[in-house]
Protein backbone atom coordinates (compact mmCIF):
# COMPACT_ATOMS: atom_id res chain seq x y z
CA UNK A 1 0.00 0.00 0.00
CA UNK A 2 1.16 3.52 -0.66
CA UNK A 3 0.02 6.92 0.60
CA UNK A 4 -2.69 7.24 -2.06
CA UNK A 5 -4.28 3.97 -0.99
CA UNK A 6 -4.00 5.02 2.64
CA UNK A 7 -6.08 8.12 1.93
CA UNK A 8 -8.58 6.06 -0.05
CA UNK A 9 -8.86 3.65 2.90
CA UNK A 10 -9.27 6.63 5.24
CA UNK A 11 -12.12 7.96 3.09
CA UNK A 12 -13.78 4.53 3.09
CA UNK A 13 -13.32 4.32 6.87
CA UNK A 14 -15.04 7.68 7.29
CA UNK A 15 -17.83 6.65 4.95
CA UNK A 16 -18.47 3.38 6.75
CA UNK A 17 -18.36 5.10 10.15
CA UNK A 18 -20.96 7.62 8.96
CA UNK A 19 -23.20 4.81 7.71
CA UNK A 20 -22.87 2.96 11.02
CA UNK A 21 -23.56 6.05 13.08
CA UNK A 22 -26.56 6.90 10.93
CA UNK A 23 -28.07 3.48 11.64
CA UNK A 24 -27.65 3.86 15.42
CA UNK A 25 -31.03 5.55 15.81
CA UNK A 26 -32.77 2.79 13.84
CA UNK A 27 -31.39 0.04 16.10
CA UNK A 28 -33.80 1.04 18.91
CA UNK A 29 -31.31 0.11 21.60
CA UNK A 30 -29.95 -2.80 19.55
CA UNK A 31 -33.31 -4.56 19.67
CA UNK A 32 -33.85 -4.51 15.89
CA UNK A 33 -31.60 -7.02 14.15
CA UNK A 34 -31.01 -5.62 10.66
CA UNK A 35 -30.09 -2.05 11.62
CA UNK A 36 -28.01 -3.42 14.51
CA UNK A 37 -26.09 -5.75 12.19
CA UNK A 38 -25.48 -2.95 9.67
CA UNK A 39 -24.31 -0.66 12.45
CA UNK A 40 -21.91 -3.19 13.97
CA UNK A 41 -20.49 -4.40 10.65
CA UNK A 42 -19.85 -0.92 9.26
CA UNK A 43 -18.24 0.39 12.43
CA UNK A 44 -16.03 -2.70 12.72
CA UNK A 45 -15.08 -2.32 9.05
CA UNK A 46 -14.23 1.33 9.70
CA UNK A 47 -11.85 0.39 12.52
CA UNK A 48 -10.34 -2.35 10.36
CA UNK A 49 -9.57 0.17 7.62
CA UNK A 50 -8.22 2.65 10.16
CA UNK A 51 -5.82 0.00 11.47
CA UNK A 52 -4.26 -0.18 8.02
CA UNK A 53 -4.20 3.59 7.52
CA UNK A 54 -2.20 4.35 10.67
CA UNK A 55 0.75 2.46 9.21
CA UNK A 56 1.16 5.17 6.56
CA UNK A 57 -0.43 8.30 8.00
CA UNK A 58 0.39 9.43 11.55
CA UNK A 59 -2.23 8.51 14.16
CA UNK A 60 -2.98 12.12 15.10
CA UNK A 61 -3.70 13.17 11.52
CA UNK A 62 -5.68 10.01 10.83
CA UNK A 63 -7.88 10.30 13.90
CA UNK A 64 -8.39 14.06 13.54
CA UNK A 65 -9.45 13.65 9.92
CA UNK A 66 -11.65 10.65 10.66
CA UNK A 67 -13.44 12.25 13.59
CA UNK A 68 -13.70 15.75 12.10
CA UNK A 69 -15.12 14.69 8.75
CA UNK A 70 -17.33 12.09 10.44
CA UNK A 71 -18.82 14.68 12.78
CA UNK A 72 -19.37 17.12 9.92
CA UNK A 73 -21.09 14.46 7.80
CA UNK A 74 -23.32 13.24 10.63
CA UNK A 75 -24.30 16.84 11.43
CA UNK A 76 -25.28 17.48 7.80
CA UNK A 77 -27.23 14.21 7.63
CA UNK A 78 -28.94 15.01 10.94
CA UNK A 79 -30.18 18.35 9.65
C-alpha positions in Angstrom: 0.0 0.0 0.0 1.2 3.5 -0.7 0.0 6.9 0.6 -2.7 7.2 -2.1 -4.3 4.0 -1.0 -4.0 5.0 2.6 -6.1 8.1 1.9 -8.6 6.1 0.0 -8.9 3.7 2.9 -9.3 6.6 5.2 -12.1 8.0 3.1 -13.8 4.5 3.1 -13.3 4.3 6.9 -15.0 7.7 7.3 -17.8 6.7 4.9 -18.5 3.4 6.8 -18.4 5.1 10.2 -21.0 7.6 9.0 -23.2 4.8 7.7 -22.9 3.0 11.0 -23.6 6.1 13.1 -26.6 6.9 10.9 -28.1 3.5 11.6 -27.7 3.9 15.4 -31.0 5.5 15.8 -32.8 2.8 13.8 -31.4 0.0 16.1 -33.8 1.0 18.9 -31.3 0.1 21.6 -29.9 -2.8 19.5 -33.3 -4.6 19.7 -33.8 -4.5 15.9 -31.6 -7.0 14.1 -31.0 -5.6 10.7 -30.1 -2.1 11.6 -28.0 -3.4 14.5 -26.1 -5.7 12.2 -25.5 -3.0 9.7 -24.3 -0.7 12.5 -21.9 -3.2 14.0 -20.5 -4.4 10.6 -19.8 -0.9 9.3 -18.2 0.4 12.4 -16.0 -2.7 12.7 -15.1 -2.3 9.1 -14.2 1.3 9.7 -11.9 0.4 12.5 -10.3 -2.3 10.4 -9.6 0.2 7.6 -8.2 2.6 10.2 -5.8 0.0 11.5 -4.3 -0.2 8.0 -4.2 3.6 7.5 -2.2 4.3 10.7 0.8 2.5 9.2 1.2 5.2 6.6 -0.4 8.3 8.0 0.4 9.4 11.6 -2.2 8.5 14.2 -3.0 12.1 15.1 -3.7 13.2 11.5 -5.7 10.0 10.8 -7.9 10.3 13.9 -8.4 14.1 13.5 -9.5 13.7 9.9 -11.7 10.6 10.7 -13.4 12.3 13.6 -13.7 15.7 12.1 -15.1 14.7 8.8 -17.3 12.1 10.4 -18.8 14.7 12.8 -19.4 17.1 9.9 -21.1 14.5 7.8 -23.3 13.2 10.6 -24.3 16.8 11.4 -25.3 17.5 7.8 -27.2 14.2 7.6 -28.9 15.0 10.9 -30.2 18.3 9.7 
